[in-house]
């Protein structure tokens, strides 16, 4: 039961000008708990989107990176 409640917790993902992706888990009280912090691009991150278990990010380095949020690993990249 605890695993099901944890899996349903909303995740907030933020891309920074310092080239990192930061993920936070939101609890029922509205507080944020850091769950990951990773260097993701060679330049500032301009866009982040997530759906289901996948997240993508795009930055000034002209790459789109694809991540698996549940496993917290990068699964691929698209380059210009």
C-alpha positions in Angstrom: 0.0 0.0 0.0 2.8 2.4 0.8 4.4 1.7 -2.6 1.2 2.6 -4.4 0.9 5.9 -2.5 4.5 6.8 -3.3 4.1 6.0 -7.0 1.1 8.3 -7.2 3.0 11.3 -5.7 3.3 14.2 -8.2 6.8 15.1 -9.4 7.9 18.6 -10.2 10.9 18.8 -12.7 12.8 22.0 -13.1 15.5 22.8 -15.8 18.1 25.5 -14.9 20.4 27.9 -16.6 23.2 26.1 -14.8 22.6 23.0 -17.1 20.9 20.8 -14.5 17.6 19.0 -14.1 16.2 19.0 -10.6 13.3 16.7 -9.6 11.1 17.1 -6.5 8.4 14.9 -5.1 5.3 16.6 -3.7 3.6 15.3 -0.6 0.0 15.8 0.5 1.0 18.7 2.7 2.4 20.6 -0.3 6.1 20.3 0.7 8.8 19.3 -1.8 11.4 16.6 -1.3 14.4 16.5 -3.7 14.5 13.2 -5.5 17.2 13.9 -8.2 19.7 16.5 -9.4 21.6 15.8 -12.6 23.7 17.6 -15.1 21.8 17.2 -18.4 23.0 19.6 -21.0 26.0 21.6 -22.1 24.0 24.9 -22.0 21.0 26.3 -20.3 17.8 24.1 -20.3 15.0 25.8 -22.1 12.2 23.2 -22.0 11.1 20.2 -20.0 8.0 18.0 -20.5 6.9 14.8 -18.8 4.3 12.2 -19.5 3.9 8.8 -17.7 7.3 7.5 -16.9 9.2 9.6 -19.5 10.6 13.1 -19.4 12.3 15.1 -22.2 14.4 18.2 -21.9 15.8 20.6 -24.5 18.6 23.1 -24.1 20.8 25.6 -25.9 23.1 22.7 -26.8 20.5 21.8 -29.5 19.9 18.4 -28.0 16.7 16.8 -26.7 17.4 14.3 -24.0 15.0 11.5 -23.0 14.8 10.2 -19.4 13.0 7.5 -17.6 11.7 9.2 -14.4 10.9 6.0 -12.5 14.3 4.5 -13.0 16.1 7.9 -13.0 18.2 7.1 -16.1 18.8 8.8 -19.4 17.5 6.5 -22.2 18.5 8.5 -25.3 19.1 11.8 -27.0 18.1 13.5 -30.3 20.7 15.8 -31.8 20.5 18.3 -34.5 
